[in-house]
């Protein structure tokens, strides 16, 4: 029981929440504005300040902690967060949009032009999946089903 307390105290020292505006829909890493030995991890809108291993600096080119000789360390007073570029939407693709969070359930979307393709939502991002062996996606049951039962035209 005592070892668990020490582990919790160690983790609490390594990462802490900070005031930093993160994008809502992704996991991204940013250099820390006041220390090269730390970085900011954004995970679905939540920011955490994370320490690199001792003797290493965060390398924004690789998004990893690296040896200091491989990193140009520049301390800035403010950090601008680039806006994520929208992904191009082809003529086919998911019908609708995924919810921003999973809330304990999995959401599915149909494809605009292919009955054998469906999309599983993961924190606002549609992930393309396919049905095996001539089956079609059934949006009522959220399973791959026989074409005559799936209702896709």
Residue frames as qw, qx, qy, qz and C-alpha x, y, z in Angstrom:
[[0.000, 0.885, 0.465, 0.000, 0.00, 0.00, 0.00],
 [0.327, -0.776, 0.088, 0.531, 2.83, 2.39, 0.83],
 [0.420, -0.101, 0.573, 0.697, 4.42, 1.94, -2.63],
 [0.203, 0.672, 0.628, 0.334, 1.22, 3.13, -4.28],
 [0.169, -0.932, -0.194, 0.254, 1.38, 6.40, -2.37],
 [0.399, -0.539, 0.382, 0.636, 4.95, 7.03, -3.53],
 [0.366, 0.245, 0.695, 0.568, 4.02, 6.24, -7.14],
 [0.072, 0.851, 0.510, 0.103, 1.08, 8.65, -7.00],
 [0.268, -0.865, 0.026, 0.423, 3.29, 11.41, -5.59],
 [0.440, -0.263, 0.549, 0.661, 5.87, 10.84, -8.33],
 [0.277, 0.489, 0.684, 0.465, 3.28, 11.00, -11.14],
 [0.062, -0.919, -0.372, 0.111, 1.74, 14.13, -9.66],
 [0.328, -0.723, 0.222, 0.566, 5.14, 15.84, -9.85],
 [0.436, -0.016, 0.655, 0.617, 5.76, 14.80, -13.46],
 [0.024, 0.420, 0.594, 0.685, 2.56, 16.12, -15.04],
 [0.003, 0.487, 0.535, -0.690, 0.33, 18.97, -13.93],
 [0.285, 0.760, 0.550, 0.199, -2.54, 20.85, -15.51],
 [0.294, -0.282, 0.035, 0.913, -1.66, 24.32, -16.81],
 [0.354, 0.747, 0.244, -0.507, -3.36, 27.30, -18.42],
 [0.129, -0.297, 0.691, 0.647, -3.00, 26.55, -22.13],
 [0.671, 0.405, 0.113, -0.610, -5.57, 26.63, -24.94],
 [0.328, -0.166, 0.891, 0.266, -5.62, 23.22, -26.65],
 [0.460, 0.065, -0.554, -0.691, -7.45, 22.08, -29.78],
 [0.705, -0.140, 0.372, -0.588, -10.54, 20.04, -28.87],
 [0.922, 0.233, 0.019, -0.307, -10.22, 17.16, -31.28],
 [0.790, 0.435, -0.393, 0.180, -6.73, 15.74, -31.17],
 [0.758, -0.563, 0.061, 0.325, -3.65, 14.81, -29.23],
 [0.519, 0.745, -0.114, 0.403, -0.81, 17.25, -29.93],
 [0.707, -0.427, -0.144, 0.545, 2.46, 18.29, -28.33],
 [0.204, 0.921, 0.007, 0.331, 3.87, 21.82, -27.97],
 [0.540, 0.197, -0.432, 0.695, 7.13, 23.19, -26.64],
 [0.402, -0.709, -0.465, 0.345, 6.86, 24.72, -23.21],
 [0.210, 0.910, 0.087, 0.348, 7.01, 28.53, -23.28],
 [0.264, -0.887, 0.309, -0.220, 9.40, 28.77, -20.30],
 [0.558, -0.500, 0.662, 0.029, 11.45, 25.56, -20.22],
 [0.518, 0.461, -0.636, -0.339, 13.17, 23.38, -22.78],
 [0.044, 0.185, -0.958, 0.214, 13.11, 20.48, -20.31],
 [0.392, 0.341, 0.706, -0.480, 9.29, 20.34, -20.42],
 [0.102, -0.116, -0.636, -0.756, 6.55, 20.15, -23.03],
 [0.505, 0.143, 0.355, -0.774, 2.81, 20.58, -23.16],
 [0.025, 0.136, 0.951, 0.278, 0.62, 17.65, -24.13],
 [0.505, 0.115, 0.071, -0.852, -2.85, 18.49, -25.39],
 [0.011, -0.107, -0.988, -0.114, -5.31, 15.63, -25.34],
 [0.130, -0.592, -0.729, -0.318, -8.84, 16.42, -26.54],
 [0.160, -0.825, -0.177, -0.512, -8.85, 19.97, -25.14],
 [0.693, -0.718, 0.002, 0.064, -6.99, 19.23, -21.88],
 [0.412, 0.742, -0.423, 0.318, -3.44, 20.56, -21.37],
 [0.844, -0.511, 0.003, 0.161, -0.80, 18.90, -19.22],
 [0.112, 0.858, -0.496, 0.076, 2.71, 20.09, -18.49],
 [0.994, -0.074, -0.005, 0.083, 5.11, 17.13, -18.79],
 [0.297, -0.792, 0.496, 0.194, 8.76, 16.89, -17.78],
 [0.734, 0.490, -0.469, -0.029, 11.31, 15.32, -20.11],
 [0.910, -0.249, -0.184, 0.277, 13.66, 12.72, -18.69],
 [0.429, -0.815, 0.150, 0.360, 16.60, 14.24, -16.81],
 [0.398, -0.437, 0.515, 0.620, 19.16, 15.79, -19.14],
 [0.315, 0.331, 0.718, 0.525, 16.91, 15.92, -22.21],
 [0.188, 0.331, 0.039, -0.924, 15.02, 18.72, -23.99],
 [0.596, 0.524, 0.567, -0.222, 11.74, 18.60, -25.87],
 [0.203, -0.174, 0.591, 0.761, 12.36, 18.57, -29.63],
 [0.505, 0.492, 0.303, -0.642, 9.37, 20.17, -31.43],
 [0.397, 0.465, -0.594, -0.522, 10.58, 18.77, -34.77],
 [0.366, 0.081, -0.922, -0.094, 10.16, 15.17, -33.63],
 [0.650, -0.481, -0.089, -0.582, 7.73, 15.62, -30.69],
 [0.884, -0.225, -0.353, 0.206, 10.11, 13.66, -28.44],
 [0.416, -0.865, 0.263, 0.095, 12.53, 14.51, -25.66],
 [0.822, 0.471, -0.124, 0.296, 16.03, 14.45, -27.12],
 [0.677, -0.258, -0.104, 0.681, 19.65, 15.17, -26.25],
 [0.048, -0.858, -0.136, 0.493, 20.27, 18.94, -25.84],
 [0.237, -0.413, 0.524, 0.706, 22.75, 19.03, -28.74],
 [0.172, 0.295, 0.821, 0.457, 19.92, 17.97, -31.08],
 [0.050, -0.805, -0.592, 0.014, 17.52, 20.71, -29.95],
 [0.192, 0.389, -0.009, 0.901, 17.54, 24.46, -30.55],
 [0.306, -0.577, -0.660, 0.372, 16.32, 25.74, -27.18],
 [0.022, 0.340, 0.099, 0.935, 14.49, 29.06, -27.44],
 [0.095, -0.472, -0.720, 0.499, 12.44, 30.35, -24.52],
 [0.062, -0.422, -0.394, -0.814, 9.41, 32.40, -25.54],
 [0.206, 0.000, 0.482, -0.852, 6.90, 34.34, -23.51],
 [0.697, 0.260, 0.298, -0.598, 3.89, 33.06, -25.43],
 [0.275, -0.061, 0.904, 0.322, 3.13, 30.09, -27.59],
 [0.562, 0.285, -0.141, -0.763, 0.83, 30.29, -30.58],
 [0.567, 0.067, 0.818, -0.068, -1.16, 27.15, -31.27],
 [0.158, 0.159, -0.626, -0.747, -1.59, 26.44, -34.95],
 [0.725, 0.174, 0.223, -0.628, -5.12, 25.72, -36.06],
 [0.541, -0.025, 0.822, 0.178, -5.49, 22.16, -37.31],
 [0.252, 0.257, -0.511, -0.781, -5.99, 22.08, -41.06],
 [0.776, 0.163, 0.324, -0.516, -9.32, 20.61, -42.11],
 [0.440, -0.097, 0.846, 0.286, -9.10, 17.25, -43.80],
 [0.334, 0.186, -0.476, -0.792, -10.32, 17.22, -47.40],
 [0.617, 0.176, 0.634, -0.432, -13.71, 15.60, -47.77],
 [0.051, -0.071, 0.821, 0.564, -14.06, 13.34, -50.82],
 [0.527, -0.092, -0.361, -0.764, -17.36, 12.80, -52.66],
 [0.774, -0.303, -0.547, -0.103, -17.76, 9.60, -50.75],
 [0.191, 0.293, -0.613, 0.709, -17.19, 9.40, -47.02],
 [0.092, -0.316, -0.828, 0.454, -19.09, 9.42, -43.77],
 [0.215, -0.618, -0.469, -0.593, -22.67, 10.61, -43.68],
 [0.535, -0.813, -0.192, -0.130, -22.93, 12.99, -40.73],
 [0.188, 0.684, -0.522, 0.475, -20.37, 13.85, -38.09],
 [0.649, -0.166, -0.680, 0.299, -18.99, 11.99, -35.11],
 [0.460, -0.868, -0.157, -0.101, -19.72, 13.23, -31.58],
 [0.168, 0.811, -0.442, 0.346, -16.77, 15.02, -29.95],
 [0.246, -0.451, 0.783, -0.351, -16.56, 12.51, -27.10],
 [0.369, 0.020, -0.909, -0.193, -17.27, 8.81, -26.68],
 [0.534, -0.300, 0.244, -0.751, -19.42, 9.07, -23.51],
 [0.498, -0.180, 0.803, -0.274, -19.11, 5.34, -22.89],
 [0.766, 0.396, 0.486, -0.140, -20.57, 4.20, -26.21],
 [0.357, -0.154, 0.609, 0.691, -19.39, 3.71, -29.77],
 [0.487, 0.656, 0.183, -0.547, -21.06, 5.71, -32.55],
 [0.528, 0.072, 0.698, 0.478, -21.13, 4.59, -36.19],
 [0.356, 0.622, -0.067, -0.694, -21.69, 6.43, -39.48],
 [0.798, 0.379, 0.458, 0.096, -22.58, 5.06, -42.90],
 [0.357, -0.219, 0.451, 0.788, -20.66, 5.81, -46.08],
 [0.376, 0.533, 0.028, -0.757, -22.19, 8.14, -48.69],
 [0.619, 0.485, -0.382, -0.486, -21.62, 5.78, -51.63],
 [0.459, 0.279, -0.844, -0.002, -20.34, 2.37, -50.49],
 [0.792, -0.406, -0.112, -0.442, -22.59, -0.03, -48.56],
 [0.895, -0.052, -0.363, 0.253, -19.62, -2.22, -47.54],
 [0.389, 0.262, -0.354, 0.809, -17.90, 0.70, -45.74],
 [0.425, -0.826, -0.342, -0.140, -18.81, 2.23, -42.40],
 [0.249, 0.582, -0.376, 0.676, -17.11, 4.55, -39.91],
 [0.638, -0.523, -0.500, 0.266, -16.49, 3.99, -36.22],
 [0.028, -0.895, 0.052, -0.443, -16.28, 7.25, -34.26],
 [0.740, -0.240, -0.341, 0.527, -13.32, 7.81, -31.96],
 [0.308, -0.605, -0.200, 0.706, -13.42, 11.10, -30.03],
 [0.276, 0.788, 0.059, -0.547, -14.89, 13.03, -32.95],
 [0.108, 0.540, -0.679, -0.485, -12.84, 11.32, -35.65],
 [0.912, 0.215, 0.103, -0.333, -14.46, 8.85, -38.08],
 [0.260, -0.465, 0.818, 0.218, -12.31, 5.77, -38.67],
 [0.691, 0.306, -0.383, -0.531, -13.06, 3.90, -41.88],
 [0.497, -0.167, 0.841, -0.133, -13.92, 0.21, -41.48],
 [0.474, 0.231, -0.600, -0.602, -15.09, -2.40, -43.98],
 [0.842, -0.057, 0.348, -0.408, -17.51, -5.29, -43.94],
 [0.262, -0.336, 0.865, 0.265, -16.14, -8.70, -44.95],
 [0.215, 0.080, 0.946, 0.229, -17.24, -10.98, -47.76],
 [0.116, -0.349, -0.645, -0.669, -19.99, -9.05, -49.56],
 [0.243, -0.641, -0.666, 0.293, -21.81, -7.98, -46.41],
 [0.057, 0.664, 0.161, 0.728, -23.26, -4.49, -46.05],
 [0.122, 0.016, -0.568, 0.814, -23.31, -2.21, -43.01],
 [0.302, -0.639, -0.669, -0.231, -26.68, -2.22, -41.23],
 [0.073, 0.406, -0.253, 0.875, -27.09, 1.22, -39.54],
 [0.673, -0.503, -0.147, -0.522, -30.05, 0.02, -37.45],
 [0.933, -0.331, -0.120, 0.069, -28.13, -2.83, -35.80],
 [0.061, -0.888, 0.456, 0.013, -24.63, -1.29, -36.27],
 [0.675, -0.249, 0.676, 0.160, -23.28, -4.57, -37.67],
 [0.214, 0.335, -0.701, -0.592, -22.27, -5.99, -41.03],
 [0.631, 0.224, 0.608, -0.426, -25.28, -7.85, -42.35],
 [0.470, 0.293, 0.741, 0.379, -26.63, -9.60, -45.46],
 [0.053, 0.033, 0.287, 0.956, -27.34, -6.98, -48.18],
 [0.312, -0.473, -0.643, -0.514, -31.06, -7.75, -48.24],
 [0.512, -0.653, -0.524, 0.192, -31.29, -7.12, -44.46],
 [0.446, -0.228, -0.128, 0.856, -28.95, -4.10, -44.26],
 [0.159, 0.856, 0.445, -0.211, -31.25, -1.76, -46.19],
 [0.189, -0.606, 0.307, 0.710, -28.49, -0.04, -48.16],
 [0.690, 0.645, 0.322, -0.073, -29.28, 0.84, -51.77]]
